[in-house]
Amino acid sequence: MVTVMAQYRISEAADLLGVSDDTVRRWVQDGLLSVSKDDAGRQVVPGRELAARAQAVAATITDRSHVRRSARNRFVGLVTKVEIAGLMAQVELQCGPNRVVSLMSAEAAREMELEIGSRGVAVVKATTVIIETEEDPSS
């Protein structure tokens, strides 16, 4: 099996991080991201670097997937961590400002060929949603 490192065109990288193409180009110019050329001669950013940058700039980012859905529990992001131990795997995604952690079988993680920098969608099904607010400072 040959493992291909995830890489993203400038526009894809910008879309995943919720920034403009010019911002990604500026990060490249400033040395915060590196680029290489793909087989078609387009500039691409390594997925691993993009994942690290996503964690560094985790700020309010809107879902720019352009998919209409009734559920609000899908988070598009980048894999930032994959730990496989025994029969289980822990996979983390950085989805804009949200860090989503999934526990799954090691078999599933291997079959999905998850690696740092690959794109993923976290679909969350929860039976409990907890709402928090600030305490009233006058009490």
GIQUI-V489919 format. One record per backbone hydrogen bond with DSSP energy under -1.0 kcal/mol. CO is the residue of the C=O (numbers start at 0). NH is the residue of the N-H. Records with the same first field share a line. If there is no record, write none. Layout:
CO = NH, NH
This chain:
5 = 46
7 = 44
8 = 12
9 = 13
10 = 14
11 = 15
12 = 16
13 = 18
19 = 23
20 = 24
21 = 25
22 = 26
23 = 27
24 = 28
25 = 29
26 = 31, 32
27 = 30
35 = 43
37 = 40
41 = 37
43 = 35
44 = 7
45 = 49
46 = 50
47 = 51
48 = 52
49 = 53
50 = 54
51 = 55
52 = 56
56 = 58
72 = 123
74 = 121
76 = 119
77 = 93
78 = 116
80 = 91
82 = 89
84 = 87
86 = 105
87 = 84
88 = 103
89 = 82
90 = 101
91 = 79, 80
92 = 99
93 = 77
94 = 97
97 = 94
99 = 92
101 = 90
103 = 88
104 = 108
105 = 109
106 = 110
107 = 111
108 = 113
109 = 112
114 = 117
117 = 78
119 = 76
121 = 74
135 = 138
